[in-house]
């Protein structure tokens, strides 16, 4: 199975009323207009002009920080949010977004400090609980992340991303039943989100609910026909439940897009083996090895295919290569077939 989990992050934008001299007000309002229109570089220019007139306004530093953050100028965003906090120490949004900038720079300790500071100032700040949960996931503190996502949902019960991310965290903790509950709830709120079906399919697969997982992978592919990982996982499920021809068709779709994916050749080889197409299986395992000479699964399974094709010596050579690359079953195969 291939499993990809994604965690969404949030930034929070504030627009301020202005009561200052005309030039500053004009620049600031123009910057806000452009920020709202997502014209971030032009907004930065206007905010910079406003600061040249009045550098004592926390609002303009904050909004320029938002513009920098939106175009991934993280260091510049951090400086602006820092200046905003110097001018207004009790500014939870500035702490929260500076934390987000630190997060994107993988400065997780600084990000955590800022998220915590924001929540001290504003303890119902659900966006910060959400982002802090994502940070805890990055640190593999899944139980703590679940607590933060749960707090988000106490404040905003229909926050789909928080429900989904909590499901992902449950999945990582191997609590697949709770993961399924969360993904199902998220689907009820966002029924066109293919990632939710894919993630629920992975959780069902992990509970060996193979037919139910197949339904979810089908739905994910219906909503996003280009998502190859769903094809791969559906192929694995099809092979497990005996639909090896269907699995081969899915592997073929993947290879049209990723012709150098050694794992897909191995998967297709296994399905061909189960259909007694041993020559086809050997060919696929050989393709996989040509792409990745360290693929122990390819050596081991090619050895099995050669064994049933009366190529014992070649099979044993493959088992030896599989052992060299630490395949779990290689030692047993060598003892059983090659002594």
C-alpha positions, -999 to 999 in steps of 0.1 A, spaced: 0 0 0 11 35 -7 -2 61 18 0 98 14 -13 121 41 -16 158 37 -21 184 64 -36 218 56 -24 251 72 -43 283 77 -32 320 78 -55 347 91 -59 381 75 -70 413 93 -81 445 77 -78 477 98 -96 510 96 -72 539 91 -73 573 109 -40 589 98 -26 615 74 -39 612 39 -8 599 22 -4 570 47 -41 563 45 -40 562 7 -11 538 6 -26 516 33 -60 514 18 -44 506 -16 -24 479 -1 -54 464 16 -73 465 -17 -45 447 -35 -41 422 -7 -77 413 -10 -73 409 -47 -43 386 -41 -19 411 -58 6 405 -31 38 421 -46 19 453 -54 4 453 -19 39 450 -4 50 480 -24 21 501 -11 26 489 25 63 498 22 54 533 10 29 536 39 57 526 64 80 553 49 53 578 60 44 562 93 65 535 109 46 534 141 16 515 129 14 478 138 -14 473 113 7 480 82 36 457 93 11 430 100 -6 432 66 27 434 48 37 403 67 6 386 54 15 396 18 50 382 23 37 350 38 13 346 9 41 345 -16 64 324 7 88 352 16 89 336 51 119 355 65 104 389 55 71 379 69 87 369 102 104 403 104 71 422 97 52 402 123 80 408 148 78 445 142 40 444 146 44 426 179 70 452 191 44 479 185 15 458 199 26 431 222 -9 417 228 -14 407 191 -24 370 188 -28 371 150 8 383 146 21 356 168 0 330 151 11 340 116 47 343 126 44 308 139 31 297 105 61 314 88 85 296 112 66 263 105 72 267 68 109 273 74 109 241 95 118 261 126 94 241 147 105 252 182 100 289 173 67 280 156 55 262 188 65 291 210 45 315 188 14 293 186 14 290 224 18 327 228 -11 333 205 -33 309 224 -24 326 258 -37 358 243 -67 343 225 -78 309 239 -106 304 213 -83 309 183 -93 277 164 -70 284 135 -40 283 158 -51 251 175 -54 237 140 -19 248 129 -4 237 162 -20 203 156 -2 201 123 31 210 139 26 182 165 20 158 136 53 169 122 69 160 155 51 126 155 31 137 186 -1 123 172 -20 121 205 -13 158 212 -23 167 177 -56 149 182 -62 170 213 -56 202 193 -79 191 164 -105 181 190 -103 216 205 -107 231 170 -139 210 165 -153 222 199 -150 257 186 -159 250 150 -177 216 146 -179 217 108 -142 224 101 -136 197 75 -99 200 74 -96 195 112 -118 164 111 -98 150 82 -64 158 99 -76 142 131 -85 112 111 -50 112 96 -35 114 131 -57 85 143 -44 65 112 -8 72 122 -16 58 156 -31 27 140 -65 36 155 -82 28 122 -117 26 136 -116 62 148 -99 73 116 -128 58 96 -153 77 118 -135 110 112 -131 105 74 -168 95 72 -178 127 91 -156 148 68 -172 131 37 -206 140 50 -196 177 50 -175 176 18 -187 147 -4 -166 158 -35 -132 156 -17 -114 126 -33 -86 126 -7 -112 118 20 -123 87 2 -87 77 -5 -77 81 32 -108 62 44 -100 35 19 -65 32 34 -80 29 69 -104 2 58 -76 -16 41 -56 -16 73 -86 -32 90 -87 -58 62 -121 -44 51 -110 -50 15 -143 -48 -3 -152 -16 15 -118 -2 8 -123 -10 -29 -155 11 -29 -136 41 -15 -107 38 -39 -133 36 -68 -149 68 -55 -116 85 -51 -106 76 -87 -141 87 -100 -135 121 -85 -98 124 -95 -89 100 -124 -53 112 -123 -45 102 -88 -22 73 -94 -17 63 -57 -54 54 -56 -50 32 -86 -20 15 -69 -39 8 -37 -70 -3 -56 -47 -27 -76 -34 -41 -43 -69 -47 -30 -81 -63 -63 -52 -87 -61 -59 -96 -25 -96 -103 -33 -87 -124 -64 -93 -99 -92 -58 -101 -106 -68 -91 -141 -84 -60 -127 -52 -53 -107 -31 -56 -138 -53 -31 -156 -48 -6 -127 -10 -12 -128 -11 -6 -165 -27 28 -160 0 37 -135 28 27 -159 14 50 -186 21 79 -162 51 66 -143 69 41 -165 99 40 -141 80 30 -110 97 -3 -99 70 -10 -72 43 -10 -99 62 -36 -119 65 -57 -88 28 -54 -81 19 -63 -117 43 -92 -116 26 -106 -85 -7 -105 -102 6 -122 -133 22 -148 -111 -12 -155 -95 -27 -159 -130 1 -184 -138 17 -161 -162 52 -169 -149 71 -156 -179 52 -123 -177 59 -121 -140 96 -127 -145 97 -100 -171 80 -75 -148 104 -83 -119 133 -79 -143 120 -45 -153 118 -35 -116 154 -46 -110 166 -27 -140 150 4 -125 160 -3 -89 188 -28 -84 181 -28 -46 145 -39 -48 145 -71 -27 108 -78 -34 116 -80 -71 145 -105 -66 125 -126 -41 94 -128 -63 114 -134 -95 130 -163 -76 96 -178 -69 86 -174 -105 118 -190 -118 113 -218 -93 79 -228 -107 93 -224 -142 120 -251 -135 148 -226 -133 160 -237 -98 196 -224 -101 185 -190 -113 158 -189 -87 184 -196 -59 206 -168 -73 176 -144 -69 169 -156 -34 206 -149 -26 202 -114 -39 170 -109 -20 189 -120 12 217 -96 4 191 -68 4 175 -82 36 142 -96 24 124 -111 53 116 -144 36 148 -150 17 166 -171 43 136 -195 45 134 -197 7 171 -206 5 168 -233 31 136 -248 16 145 -248 -21 183 -244 -25 200 -269 -2 
